[in-house]
C-alpha cells in the first residue's frame, strides 16, 4: 500500500487534481 501510494504520487506528481483522484483509486486497488 505504501509502495503503491508512493509510486502513484511520484507518477502523477505533475497532475494535482487528477493525480489525487487516480492516486486514491490506485491506493484502494493496492
Backbone as CSV, one residue per row, in Angstrom:
resi,resn,N_x,N_y,N_z,CA_x,CA_y,CA_z,C_x,C_y,C_z
1,UNK,0.846,-1.191,0.000,0.000,0.000,0.000,0.883,1.243,0.000
2,UNK,1.890,1.256,0.841,2.792,2.410,0.909,3.557,2.560,-0.407
3,UNK,4.049,1.436,-0.912,4.810,1.483,-2.161,3.919,1.939,-3.304
4,UNK,2.709,1.379,-3.367,1.782,1.764,-4.431,1.441,3.242,-4.335
5,UNK,1.198,3.714,-3.115,0.855,5.116,-2.915,2.018,6.009,-3.335
6,UNK,3.218,5.624,-2.945,4.399,6.412,-3.279,4.608,6.444,-4.790
7,UNK,4.500,5.292,-5.425,4.691,5.213,-6.874,3.639,6.059,-7.584
8,UNK,2.396,5.963,-7.131,1.320,6.727,-7.748,1.571,8.224,-7.588
9,UNK,1.987,8.619,-6.395,2.246,10.037,-6.144,3.376,10.533,-7.035
10,UNK,4.414,9.723,-7.186,5.556,10.122,-7.998,5.173,10.168,-9.470
11,UNK,4.319,9.235,-9.894,3.917,9.168,-11.297,2.964,10.301,-11.649
12,UNK,2.017,10.568,-10.757,1.011,11.596,-11.039,1.338,12.917,-10.343
13,UNK,2.611,13.154,-10.134,3.009,14.384,-9.441,2.671,15.635,-10.268
14,UNK,2.903,15.634,-11.589,2.603,16.816,-12.400,1.124,17.191,-12.337
15,UNK,0.256,16.193,-12.189,-1.175,16.478,-12.144,-1.633,16.561,-10.694
16,UNK,-2.196,17.688,-10.324,-2.618,17.867,-8.935,-4.007,17.269,-8.701
17,UNK,-5.009,17.743,-9.450,-6.387,17.274,-9.260,-6.542,15.814,-9.641
18,UNK,-6.206,15.491,-10.891,-6.352,14.110,-11.352,-5.427,13.194,-10.576
19,UNK,-4.247,13.667,-10.265,-3.282,12.848,-9.538,-3.861,12.332,-8.235
20,UNK,-4.538,13.208,-7.508,-5.102,12.787,-6.219,-6.197,11.748,-6.430
21,UNK,-7.049,11.964,-7.426,-8.132,11.013,-7.685,-7.570,9.662,-8.092
22,UNK,-6.642,9.682,-9.050,-6.043,8.433,-9.529,-5.274,7.769,-8.403
23,UNK,-4.550,8.571,-7.638,-3.769,8.028,-6.528,-4.693,7.336,-5.533
24,UNK,-5.829,7.944,-5.256,-6.782,7.366,-4.314,-7.277,6.022,-4.842
25,UNK,-7.603,5.968,-6.140,-8.088,4.724,-6.740,-7.014,3.652,-6.687
26,UNK,-5.784,4.026,-7.033,-4.680,3.064,-7.027,-4.427,2.572,-5.605
27,UNK,-4.475,3.478,-4.651,-4.245,3.087,-3.254,-5.311,2.090,-2.821
28,UNK,-6.546,2.333,-3.228,-7.633,1.427,-2.864,-7.441,0.085,-3.548
29,UNK,-7.001,0.131,-4.818,-6.781,-1.107,-5.573,-5.660,-1.916,-4.924
30,UNK,-4.579,-1.232,-4.582,-3.452,-1.913,-3.958,-3.795,-2.268,-2.514
